[in-house]
C-alpha cells in the first residue's frame, strides 16, 4: 500500500503537468530510513581456569538483507533502484547478563561481512571498562559511529546484505549475556519509471 502513496498525488497533479516535468519529478532520488534490530548470543568462548582470568567471547552472526526490509520492499520493484546505502550508526546494549558480576569489557567490537563480496571489516567500540552486569541492570545504551564507507560501497552494489557479529575480551569469568544491536541505515532509492 505504501508503494502507491507517493504516487497517488500524481492523479491530481498529472493534468497540470507536462510529461517531461512529471518524469523528472518521479525520477528524483529519495531516502528511506530503516533499522534492523536483533539480539546476538554468545556461542563461543576461550578456556579459563580462574574466575579472574580474562575470557574472549564471540557471538552468533545476525544477517540482514536490506533489499528485503519491508519499508524498502514497499517502495522498489528491483534491487537496481537502490543507488546508495549509508550506515548511520550502530546502537547496542548488554542484556540478560549472568555470571561473574565483576566482569567488565577490556576490548570489544563488531565485525561486518558484506554477504555479496564476503569481505569482512571490524570496528572497535570505544566503550570499554564497562561493567556488563551494571550496564544490563541500568539498561545502558551505547553507540558505535565510525567511517563505514568501505562497507557501504559494497552494500550499494549487488545484493545489499550484511552479517553482523560481536566479539570481546571480558575481564572475569564465567559470563553469559546477549548483545542487543540496532543498525540504523539510510537507503537512497531512485524509482524506475518502466516499472510503474
N, C-alpha and C positions, 0 to 999 in steps of 0.2 A: 504494500500500500504506500509506504514512504517513497518508493521509487517514482510514483506518479505525482506526488505532491509538488516537487519543484517545477513540474511542467503543467500543472493544472491552470496556473495563471496565464499560460500562453493562449488558452482558449479565448480568454477575454482580450488579450493584447494582440493576438495574431492579425485581426482585421486592421489594426492601426499601424502595423509594421510591414516593411518590405521583407522579402525572403532573405536578402543578404544581412540585414540587421538582425533578423531572427536567428540566423545561423551563427553569427558572431556571438550573440547572447548565450546560446546553448553551448557553444564550444569553449566558453570560459572555464578555466580550471576552478575547482573549489576544494576546500579542505574538509575532511571528516575526522573528528577526534574520537578515538576509541581507546578502550582499556581492556587489558587481559589480566585477570586475577586468578591466582591459584595458590595452593599450599605445596611446599616441597618437603618431603620427609627424608630423614637420614637413612641411607641404605648401606653405607659402609663406613668403617672407622678403623684407625690403626690400633694395634695391640698395645696394651699398657699393663704395668704391674702394680703401680702405686696410685692412690687417689690424687696425688699431687703431680702425676705425670701429665704433660700436655697430650692431647688427643687430636688427631686430624680426622675431620668428618667430611663426607661428600653426600649430597642429597640425590634423590631421583631427578630425572630430567622431565621438564614440562615442555611440550611442543605446542606452539601457537601458530595457526595458519591465518595470516592477516586477510588473505583473499576470501576466506570462508566466514569471517566475522559477520554476524547478521547485519550490523549497521553498514558495512561495506557492500555486502551482497545485495542489499536493497537499492543501491544507487549505481551499480555497474552491471554490465552484461558480460564483460570479458575481462580477463586479467590485464589486457593491454591498456585498459582505461586508467590503470594506476600509474601515475607518472613519477611519484616520489613517495618515499616512506621516511618519516622522521621520528626517531625515538626521543620523546621529550624528557622523560625521567623514569627512574625505577624506584618505586616505593616498596619498602619491605619492613617486616616486623618478626619478632620471635614469639612463637606460640606453643602452648601445650608442653611447657618445659617439665622434665622430670630428671632427677639425678642429683649430682653434687651442686649444691647451691652456691658454692664458691667459684663456679666456672664462669670465666669471662672470655671474651673474644680477644685473642692475641693478634690474629690477622685473618682476613676473610675476603671473599669476592664472589663475583658471578662470572660464569662462562656462558657465552652466547655462540651458538653454532648456526650459521646460515645453512639451512637444510638444502638449499639449491646448489651451493658450491661446496658444502661440507667444510668450510673454513671456520675455525673457532678463534674467538677473541676473548680474553679475560680482562675484567675490570675490577681492580681492588677497591674495597669500600674503606672509607676514612673513619667510620665509627668503630674504632677498636677500643679495647679496655671497657667494653660494655658487659656488665653482669647480666647474663642471659635470664636468670630467674627473675631478677628485678624488672628487666625490660618487658618480660612477659606479664608479670603482675601489674605493671603500670600501663600496659598496652602502648608502650613507646613505639613511635613510628620513625623510620629513618628514610633518607632519600639518597639515591646514587644519581648524580648528574655528571656526565662525562662527555667526551668527544666520541660519539657513536658513528661518526661519518663513514668509517670503513665498513661497518656492519650495514648501515643504511644504504650504501651504494649497492651492495649485493642484494638487499631486500627489494630495491627498486627495479631489479631485473629478474626475469624468470619467475619462480614460484616464491612469493613472499612468506616464508615460514621460518620461524626461529625456534631453536631448542635452548632451554634455559636451565642452568644448574648452579647451586650454591656450594661453595667449598670453604672450609675454615679450619683454623687451628685454635683449640679451646684449652684454657689453662689447667683445668681439673677434670676429673672423670669419676664415675660414668656420667654421660649426658644423653638425653634424648629430647628432641624438640622438632618443631616444624618451622620453616621459614615461609611466612605469608608474603607473597610477592604480587605487585601490581605494576604492569608495564603500560605507561601512557604513550600512545602513538598518534601522530598526525599523518593521515594519508591524503595525498593530493590526487584528485580524480579529474580526468578530462573526458566527458561523455563522448561516445562515438555516435554521430548522427545516423549512421547507417543502421544502428540497432534500434532506432525509435520509429 
